[in-house]
Structure formats: structure tokens, C-alpha cells
Amino acid sequence: MDKLYHLIAGLIICTIVGLGCFYLLGFTANFSKGAGLLSAIACGAIKETIDAYRAKSWTVKTWNVFDFLATCVGGFAGIFILIVGFKL
């Protein structure tokens, strides 16, 4: 269930950042999609780093790669929504 939350978080982050860049800031569609994806990836990496810091150890078990990958997949799903749903 945790991976699903990561996927949804990546999707929401990518979609909101992409729409905000395109409609509010006036960037191009390709830049907005890239910014959304990079934001989702960065948020996933930051979240896993904070979790590892809180655990006071830096091992494979504390920095969960699969949680990070689920967030990245959510970012790619957000790009799909931007392309298909919002025609960016």
C-alpha cells in the first residue's frame, strides 16, 4: 500500500507543477512536463533521504529504492496525464 501512496504523490506533484509552470508561469509545454517530472523525482529522493536521516543509518533498508522508483513512476504517469488529459 505504501508504494501506491508514493505513486499517487509523484503523479500529483508532477501534474500540479506541470500545470502551474504552463498556465501560471507561461513556460512551454515541454519545459513544464520536464519540470513536473524533475520535481517528482527530487521530492522522492528528498523524502527517502529524510527517512534515512531519521533512522540514523544509511543502508539499503533505510533509503528504500522501491519507494523512490514508485514516486518516479508516478511522475511519468503525471506526464501521461498532462499529455492526454490536458493536451500539453
Secondary structure by P-SEA (a helix, b strand, c coil): caaaaaaaaaaaaaaaaaaaaaccccccaaaaaaaaaaaaaaaaaaaaaaaaaaacccccccccaaaaaaaaaaaaaaaaaaaccccc
